[in-house]
Amino acid sequence: MHSVRRKLVGGAVVLIGLIGASVLAFSLYLDHRYARLQHSGDQLPQVIDAPAASLEADDHPAYGGYHPSLVGRPPDPYPYPIPLGETGPHQSLYAGPLQYPFLCRTEESGLGQPLVDNQQQLGIPVYAEDANGHKTHQVIGYSKDCLLRTRVDYYYNRRGSDQFLPLAEAHGDIATIDVQGQPIEFVVRVETGTINRFIYQLAALRGPNESLAQPDPGHWNQRLVYQFRGGVGIGKRQGKVSPASLLGRRIDQLRDGYAVIYSSANQTSNHYNLWLAEETALRVKRQFTARYGEPLYTVGIGGSGGGLQQYLIAQNNPELLDAAIPLYSFPDMVTQTIYAFDCDLLEYYFDITASANDKWREWENRRLIEGLNARSGISNERMWLLDLGMVLRGRWPHFSSGMSECINGWRGLLPLINNPRYVHFAKRFSPQLREQVKWTYWDDLRQIYGTDAQGYAHQTWDNIGVQYGLQALQAGQISAAEFLHLNAKVGSWKPPEMNRQERFWKLGGIPDLTLFSPWSHHNIRRATKGVEVAPRTAGDLAAMQAAYRSGQVFMGRINIPVIDVRHYLEPELNMHHSYASFSSRLRMINAAGHADNQLIWMSRPPFSPVNEAFRVMEEWMLALLAGADRDPVKARPALAQDRCYDGQGKLLTSGSGVWDGAWNGRPDGACMAIYPSFSDSRIVAGEPWSADVFKCRLQSVEQALARGLYGPVDMAPYRQRLAAIFPDGVCDYAQPDSALPANLWQPPPQPMVLSLQQRIPATP
């Protein structure tokens, strides 16, 4: 017995030593990686300072005006086109005052330094250049607005590839394409400049008789593509462009004669200000039409945040897009935060608070509470980070036993959106600016959400009354004790003024390893000693209403042809889950009684049906333009049906009802059976699949018990415990969102234009 015990103890010591060595080695790796990020940031221009007024704390109300779809837009006084060698307009028409600080990225885009606009050290330094165009150490001024002179370059497609290179580098390897029965060189004219301080690009086939100053639209097919792009951004930077990337992305459309336009303002990794995205896109399109003429129609395309921009812009202002091809889309950004902010709260609960419950070590069981997919047997760098955090919390590591979409998709992004003291590109700003700026999605839209007296933007996230895992309780998949423990301990996020710096990537050296936290647990309102129930968070009601009023929420009011295309990525735990398409569809049904102008196409990687979507959209648009009433449903061609494909492009099935499923309360259709959808933490807590409830209406625990909310589970013996956990009551998802303004669709009494200063008169 003693020998066995000695062996067990010895094995434990060896294992602990191995874990300790692994932790040390991994921490050194992370420190080295972060040091490299810091060093790379130090080689690029740094924003020195910003206008004082932009950094002052202000206290102003949330937006209380009319929905953007109900009002017009101010006239644009700029006389397009922007002449070559001149700068485009940079003052906003209706998207609000210019935001500072603002990080210029013209050099990173290969476009040289921005123009000097001040000598007060506002923005980034601009240096003198030598005869060869190389920067010297002499500062000649500063750029706070990052403007560029408009220019034109030519790029050619290298024969036998998807690459586009500067035409000056061609060596007889220019590809040819057929245009109207004639072979021409595949050369594209690209115009670049700045509009609203963001970098825009116009791309079209080189015409037969054009000059540098004047394009020739002779090879343009009169169709225009507006390219949108995605990512998660919080503003304060210009973004980058790459002509070769844009042209390669849309090579098939360029080959067919489409023109393509884009602005870094329409990449959501730079910001989520939908008014600014819309206004900039409108101005970029005006620049294009001034150069080339009016297009027959304009179709949007773009993935993730590039998809939701199409849904929202088409809802808020029909002037820009005639058709949309959103890829990997979500309905909008702000309703994503409703479930995404639950992720690390729940992961911390599983990993630390309830670590004694072996149920949560089975990754598939986390689906019961998170709704999103989770799988055993998956590993990546994020799991090593999780194991490190668990060891430092005195818990046994997972040893890369699995992964959830919460971790794979949202870990690290949540603090970027929500923590005013964290930003991953902080090194691009001076220390004084890093301390003064509030780095959040909410602050980027402070003119919409409003601010408090300390200058912190109001937030919409709320989990009062949310009964996490309710459906799992009803189905007998978790016990009453597990349900009560989860809801008592899950907690919420601290208010912005209480947030502290993240402890995720930035370790700061070995002595600080004990602070490391992949869950941001130091910013969670947890149950503490003597406090049995962790506090929940009540979001700001005025901010929620402002989200609706300002058009940040997709309400389903869209009347153009839409082909929603995505890969089926659930097995990869990718954040671009398929149920987002069904949420958009359900919102459209709720708004109009149908969603017959939206198709959903899905495939496994690597096949993408985008080119087929362009062909079907062409037929659809020509029929729509020929119709007397311009009704996208009546114009819908026979090929415009819901579809699903396999990974090699084989059409598996199509037609009405193929995507039926839990989202519309019907048995799974043929495509849904092949590509089953998951949900999210609020849906498995009872929220409808439209996934658009910021603040649920509440019912008392007694009312919930009387109505049989808990199904076959008798929760009456736990009424006191339930009342202690939910003193304000529990969610009644049979009722609409309590934040939805009653007069949201009230039109103004007379024609108006969009303005942040609008206020709807109080109803008598």
N, C-alpha and C positions, 0 to 999 in steps of 0.2 A: 504493500500500500504506500509506504513512504517513498519507494523508488518511482512509483507511478506519479505521486504528487510532485516529486522533484522534477520529473520529466515534463509534467504539465506546466509547472512554474517556469522551468527553463525555456520551454517552448513559448510561453507568454512573453518572457523577457526578450527572447530573440525577435518575436513578432513586433513587440513594442519598439525595439531598436530599429527594425526594418522600416516601420511606419515613421519613426522619428527621422531616420535618414532620408526617406522618401520626401517627407514634408520639407526638410531642410533643402534637399536638392531642388524640389519644385519651387520653393520660395525663391531660391537663388535664380532659377530660370525666369520666374515672373519679374523679379527685380531687374534682371538683365533686359528682359523684353520691354519693360516700362522705361528703363533708361534709354533704350534705343528709340522709343517713341518720343521721349523728351528731347533727345539729341536731334532727331529729324525735325521736330517742331522748331528747334532753335535755329535751324538753317533757313527757315522761311520767314518772310516779313511778319512782324508782330505789331498788333494794334497798340499804339502808345497811349492815346487818350481819346475821349469823346466829349462832345459839347456838354457843358455842365447841366443844362436843363434836362437832358435825356437821362441823367443819372439821379435826379432828385426824386425822392419818394412823393407820390401823389395819391390822393384819395378821390377817386371819381366813380360814378355809378356804372353798373353794367349797361350794355346796349339795350335800349328799350324802344327801338324804332320798328319800322315795318319790315316784313320779310323781303329779302332782295328780289324775289320773283314778282312782287306787287308794285315795285317802283322802277323808274327809269334810271339811266346813268347820266352823269354830267357830260356835256359835250367835250370832246377832246380838241383843244385849240391848236395842237401841234400840226404844222403843215407838212404832212408826209408827202414823199419819202424823205428819210434822213439822207442828206447828201453824203457821198463818200468823203471821208476826212473830217466829218463833223460828228458831234455827239448827239445821241438821242435824248428824248425827254426823260427827266429823272424825278421830278416832283409828282407825287401821286395826285390822281383826280378825286378818288373817293376812298382809297384803302387806308387812309390815316397818315399821320405825320411820319417822316423818315425815321427809321429806327437806328439808333446808335448804341453801342459801337457796332461797326459793320466791317467784317473781315473781307478784304479784297483777295480774289484768287485768280486774277488775270494772268499773272506769271505762271501759276501752276497749270493754266490752260494753254500755255505756249503762245500767249498774245502780248507778252511784254508787260512792262510796268504800267499801272494806271496813271491818269493825268493828275498833275499837281492841282489841288484846289484850295490849299491853305498853307500858312506858315506858322500855325499855332500848335504843331505837334498833334493834331487831331487825325486819327486814322493811322495808316502805315507810312513809313518813310519812303520817299522816292529818291533814287540815286542818279547822279550824273553817269553817263555812259561814255566809253571811249570810242575811238574811231571804228572799232570792230563790233560795237554794240554791246560790249560787256560792261556790267555795272562796276563803278568805282566805289570808293568809300565816302565820296562827297555827297551829303544829303542836300538836295536842291529844293525840297519842300515835302509836303505830306498830302496824302489822299484819304479823305474820309468817305467819299462817295464812289470811288472805284470806277470812274468813267473811262471809256475807250473811244477812240475815233473809229467810225465805221470803215470797214475794209472788205475787200473781195479777194478770195483765193480760189484756185481751181485744184480739184483732186481727181485722180483717175483710179479706176478699178483695175488692179493688176490681173492680167489674164490667168484664168484657172484658180482664182482665189476669191475670198470675200473681202480682201484688204483694199483699203483706199489710201493712196499716198499722194503727196504733193505732186502736181503735174510736172514741176520742174525736175523731179527725180525720175521721170519716165525714160526708159531706154528701149523703146520698141516693144514693150510688153503691155500695151494698153488693150484691155478687153474691148470687144465690139458687141453691140446689141442691135436688135432690129426695131426700128421705129417707122411705122407706117410703110412697111415693106422695104425700107432702105436700111442698110447697115451703117451705123455711126459709131464713133469712139465713145466708150462709156466714161465720159468726163462730166463732172458735176461742179457747178458754180456754187460757192458757199459764201454768203455775206454774213459778216460778224460785226457786232457792235453792242452797245448797252442801251437798254430801255428800262426805266424804273430801277436803274442801278444794277440790274441783272444782265447777264450775257445772253444775247439772242443769236440765233442762226437761222438763215434761210437757205435751203438747198433745192436746186432744180437742175435738170440736165442742161448742159451748155447748148445754147441755141445756135443755129447756123450762121447768124449774122450779128452776133452781139459784140459789144465792146466792154471794157472794164467798167466804164461808167454806166452803161445801159444794157441790161439783160435782154435776151431775145427769147420769148416764150414759145418759140416755134415747135419745140419738142415736148412741151408740157401738155398733159392730157386733160387739163382743166380740173383735175381733182387735187384736193389739198389734204395732207395729213398733218394734224397737230400732234406732235410727240409729247407725251407726259412721262414722268419718271417718278419712282417711289423713294422709300427710305423713311426714317424717323428723324425729324429735325425740329429744332427749337429756335430757329431764326438766328439773326446776328452774323450771318455770313452769306457771301455772294454765290458761292458754289462754283464748280468748274464745268467747262465744256470740253468736248473732244470731237472735232469734225470727223475724224476717222471712225470713232465709235458710233456717232449718230448715223453716218452713211452706211456703215456695216450693219447696224441694227435694222435699217429700212432698205437694204439693198434690193430686195425683190420688188418693192413698190417703186423705187427709183428706176429700176429697169423697165417697169411698166409705164413710166412717164409721170408718176405722181410727183408733186413737189412736197417737201417736208420742212416744217418749221418747228422751232423749239426755243425755250428760254430756261435758264437755270432757275428762274422763279417758279417754274412748273416741275421742279424736282423736290419732293417733300422731305428729302434728307436735309434740305436747306431751311425749310419752314413749312408750317401748316396754316398760314394766313390765307384763307380761301378767297377773301376779297382781293388781296394783293395778287394771288395767282390768276384770278379771273381778269383783273384789270390789265395785268401785264400781257396775258395771252391775247386780249382784245387789241392791244396796241401793237403787238408783234404781227398779228394778222393784218392790221391796217398798213403796216410797213410793207408786208408782202403784196397786198392788193395794189398799193401805190406803185410797186415795181412791175408786177406781172399782170394785174387785172383781177376781176372778181372770179373766184372759183365756181364751178358748177355746184359743188358741195364740199364741205369740210368734215372729215371723219377724224375722231380722236383715237389714239391708241396709247397704251402704257400700262405698266403693271403695278400692283400693290397700291401705294399712294398715288401712282399715276392712274390707276383705275378709279379710285374714289374721287379724284379730282373731276373725272368725266361725269360721274353720277351727280356730283354736287353742282358743278358749273352748268350742266344741262338743266338741272332743276332750277337754279337760281337766276339764270340768264340765258335764254334760248338764242342769243345773237351769235355766239361763237361756234357751236357745234351743230351739225345737221345729223350726225350719226356717231355712235361710240362703240369701240371695241376694247372694253376694260379687261385687263389680264390680272389674274391673281387678286381680284378686287376685294375690297371691303365696302360696306355702305358709306362709311365716313370714318374719321379719326376719333372723334370725341366719344362715340358710343363704344369703341373698342376699349377705352380705358375702364369702362364699367366692369368688365370681367378680367381684363389684363392686370388691374391693380389688386385683384384677389390672389394672383398667382403666387407671389413670394410669401404672402401671409399664410397661404395653405401649405406651401412647401416647407416653411419653417415649422409649422404645426406638425407635419408628417415626420420631418427629420429630427426635430429637437423636442418639442412639447409632448408629442405622443410617441416618442421613439420606443417606448416599452411595448407598444402595440405592434406585433409582428405583421398585422394585416397591411400596414402601409409600406412594408418592405417589399411587398408584391406590387410592382409598379402598375400593373393593370388595375388594381383596386383604387388607385388615385383617380381614375376616370370617374368613379362613382361620385366624387366630390368636385373635381375640377371640370368635369364634362369633356374637356379637351383630351386628346389621345395621350396615352402613356404606355410604354412597352419595356419589357425586360430584355436584357441582352444587347443593349445599345450603349456605346461609350464614345465620348469625345473629351476634349479638353475641359469642358464645363463640368464634367463629372469628377475629374481630378480636383478641380476647384472646390466642388461640393465635399469631397472626401477630406480635403485639407480643412475646410471649415468645420466639419463634424469632429475631427480629431481634436481641433483646438477648443471645441465646446465640450470635450470629454465624452464624446459619443463614438460608438463603433462605426467606422466608415462603410459605405456601400460597396466599395471595391468595384465600381463601375458596373453595377448589376443591372442598370437600366436608365431610363430617361423619360421625361415628360415634355409635352409641347410647352408647358409653362417655362421650364428651364431652357429648353433649346430655342424657343422663340422669343421670350420676353426678358430673360435674366440680363440685367445690364441696361435694357432699354427703359424699364420702369423708372429707375432713378434719373435717367436722362430727362424724361418727361416731367418728373415730379419734384426732384430735389433741387432747390435753388442754389445749393452750394456745390453742385457737381456738373461738370461738362467734360466730355472726352477730348475737346480741342482747346482746353484751357491755356495750354502753353503758347497759343497764338495770340494771347492778350497779355498786356503788362500786368504785373502783380496788383497794382492799384485797381485796375479794371476788374480783375478776377474777383476781388473782394467786394466791389460795389454792385456788380451786375447780379441779377437774380436769374439763374439759368434754368428756365422751365418752359414747357409748352404753354402753360397758363400765362406766364409773363409775356411771351411772344404775342399773345392775343389779349393783352391787358386792356386795350381799347374796347374789346368785346366783353370780357368777363368782369371788368371792373377791378378795383384795388381797394385795400384797406388803408388805414392811416399810416401804416408802416411801409406802404408801397408794395405789399405782396398781392399778387393777383388772386382773385377768388377762384376756387376750384369746384368742379361739379361732382367729384366722386363721393359716393354715399353708400354705406352698408347698414344703415339703421333698419332693423326688422328682417334682414335677409337670413333665412334659415338654410344655411349651407347643408347640402346633402339631403334635402327634404325628400326627393324622389327615391333616393337609396333607402331611406327609412321606410317609406311607404311600401317599397318592394321587398322589404326584409333583408336587404343587402348589408345594412349596418344596424346595430342594436340601438335601442333607446339611449342606453348609457353612452355609446359612442357618439350619437347625434348630439346629446346634451354637452358632452365634454368638448367636442369640436366647436360648437357655437359659443360656449363659454370662454374658450381660450383663443379663438382665432384672432381677435383684436382688430386693429385698423392701423392706418398710417397717421403719424403725427402731423400737426399743422405745419405749414412751411417755415414759420419762424423758429420752430423747434428742431428742424432737420439739421443734421451734422454731416460733415464730409463723408463720402462713401469710403468703404473699406474693402473694395473689391479688387480692382487691378492695382491700385496704388498702395503697395505694402509699406513703403517707406523704410525698409531695412528690417533685419531680423528681430531687433528688440520689439517691434510693433506687431509681430506675427499674431499675438494673442488678440489683437483687435480685428483680425481678418474676418469678414462676414460676406458670404455670397448672397445672403438673404436680405441684407440691409437691416438686420434685426434691431440695431440701435435706433432706427427710425420708426420702429413698430410700437404701437401702444399695446403692451402685453399685460397679462395678468401678473401681478407682483405679489410678494409676500403680504398676506393679509387681505389681498384683493382677489376674490374668487372669479370675477367676471371681467375679462379684458374690455376696455372701452371701445365702442364703435364710433364711427365718424359720420357726422351730418354734413353733407355738401351744402354749398351756398345756393339757395333757391333762385335768387336773382341771376346768378351765373348760369344755372341750368336753363332758365327761361331765355337768357340772352343767347345761349347756344342754339336754341330753336329759332328765335327771332332773327338771328343774323345769318341763318342758312348754313350753319356748321353741321347740322343734322340732316341726313338724307331722309326725307319724308315720303319718298316714292312718287313724287310729282314730276314725272319725266315723260315727255311725249315725242321722243325720237327713237329710231331703230337702235337697239342695243344687242350686241352679240357678246355675251360674257364668257370669256375663254379662260380656262385654267388647267394646269396639270393636277392630277390627284396626288397630293403630297402628304396625306395623313400617315402613311407608313414611315415617312421620314421625320415625323414630328415637326414639320415645318409650320410656321405661324400662319401661312396662307392656306387655312383650312377651307374645305369646300362649303361648309354651311354658311359662310359669308354670302355666297351667291344666293342662297335660299332666303336669307334674311332680307337682302335687297328685294327679291321677288315678293316676299310677303308684305313688305312695306308698300310696294307698288300696288298689290292687290288691295291692301287696306285703304290706299288713297283713291284708286280709280275703279275698284271692283274687278280688275283683271291685270295681268302683266303680259298681254299678248304681243307687246312690242319689245319684249326681252327674250332672247334665246340664251340657254346655258349649254355650253359645249365643254366637255372634259375629256382628258386623255391621260394615259400614263406617260411619263418621260421615256424616251427623249422626243417622241413625236409631238409636234405642236400644229394645230389646225389653223394657224393665223392666216396663212395665205388663202386658204379656202374661205375664211371669214371675210377677207377683203373681196373675194369674188362674189360671195352671196350678198354682201353689203352693197356691192355695185349694182346688182340686179334689183335689190330692194330699193335703193335710192333712185334709180332711174324710173321705177314704177311709181314711187312716191312723188317725184317731181312732175310726172305726167298726169297724176291724179288731180281732179278739180278741187277736192277738199283737203288735200295734203294730209291724209290720215295714215299713219304708219301701220296700223293694223289692217286696214283694207288693202294697202299696197304690199303687204307681206307675201313674198313669192312662195311657191310650193316647197322649195328647198330650205326655206327658213323655218326649221324645226329644231327642237331640243335634240342633242346628240351626245353619244359617248363613243370614244375610240380606244383601241388598245395602244400599246407603246410603239407599234410599228406603223400606225396610221390606218389600220383596218377599222371601218365603221362597224361598231358592235350592234347598235340599235339606235333608233331615232323615233320622234313623234310625240304626240300628246301623252302626258302622264308618265313618261319614262323617269322623271325625277321626283315623282310622288314619294312621300315618306313622312317621318314624324313631324317635320316642319309644317305640313299642311294636314296632318291628322289622317293620312290615308296609308294603305298598305304600300310597301316599297315597290316602286316602279322598276322596270327592267334595268335602267342605268344605275339607280340607287342600290339595287341588289349587287351590282358589280363593284360599285364605288361607294360603300357605306359612309355616311357622314357622322361625325361626332357633334358635340355641342359646346357649352361652356358652363362655368360655375354658377351663373345666374339662371340659366335655362334649367339645369338640374335642381335648382332651388325653387323652380316654379314659374320663372319669367317666360313670357311667350317667345317664340322663335324669331320674332322681329328684332329682339335683342336691343330694345330702345327705351328701357325704363331707367331713368336716372334716379328717381326717388319714388319708391313704391308707396301706394296708399296703405295705411296700416289698419289692422283689425286687432282687437284685444285677444289675449290668449284664450279667454273664455269664449269669445265669438268663434275663434278658430276651432276649438274643441267641439263646440256645438254644431258647427258646419261639417264636421268630419274631415277636416283638412288633412289629418294624419292617416287617413285610409283605414286599413285593417288594424293598425297599431293603436293600442289603447294608451294614450298619453295622459289620460286624466290623473293617474297617480303622480304625475310629474308636473302638475299645473303650477305649483309654487316655484319649482326650479325653473320652469319655462318663463314665469313672470319675472323672476330675478334676472334671467339672461336677457329677456326682451321687455324691459319696463315700459317702453313706448308702444308695444304691440308688435305683431309680426306682419310680414308683407301679404297683402291681398292682391295678387297679380290678376285677378279677374277684373280689377278696376284699371283705368288708364293711368299713365304716369302723372303723379301729382304735380310735376314741374311743367307739364304741357300747358302753355298759355291758352286760355279760353278764346281769346280774340286773335289767335295767331294769323288767321287768314282774313282778318278784317282789312279791306282795302282802304287806302287813304281817301279823304273826302274830295281831293282834287289831285291832278297829276303831280308827282313829286319825283325827285332824284335821290339816289341812295346817299346817305350821310350818317356819319357816326353820331352826329348831334340830334338825330331824329328822336322824338318821343311820341308814342301813341297817346292821344288824349285819354284821360281816365273815363271809363264808362259811367254815366250818371247813375 
